[in-house]
């Protein structure tokens, strides 16, 4: 399973079906690459904010146990980062393949031109 799928699975397992993050994960699982990257960046910012808020609560109220929530947020942040990196790598790979195909097409066109001259 790739990092993106792991991230979606993690969110689906840890969030209620009506949770905004869960709805977001359901939406993004069917989106195109550009939408996924921009949406994952926004979600990463939200998760980081939630994580910082939990740390603040832990410091302010040491008797409240938020360690489970912190762990879940950290896992989601890790999956989100990995998914963003993977999508970036996939885009680079796709662009490399397109460039290689374009170069091969141009080479074949040149060969055809040379053959058509004779």
C-alpha positions, 0 to 999 in steps of 0.5 A: 500500500502506498503512502497516500493510501496509508494516509487515507486508511489512517484517517478513516480508521481514526476519525468519525464518518461525520468528522470534517477530516474524514469527509476531506479524506473521502473527497481527496481519495478521488481527486486529481493529483494537483487537487490532492497536493494542494488539499494535503498541504492545507490538511497538513497545516490543520493537523499541525495546528491541532497538534500544537493546540494539544501540546498547549493543552497538555502544558496548561492542564497536565492532569488532562491526558491527551497523549492518545490524541497527540499520537494519532495526530502525529501519525496522521501528520506523518502519513500526510507528509509521506503522501505529499512526498509520494505525490511529488515524486509521482509527478516528477516520474510522470513528467520524466516519462512524458519528456522521454516520450517526447524526445523519442517521438522527436527522434523518430520524426527526424528519422522519418524526415531523413528517410523521406528525403531519399 
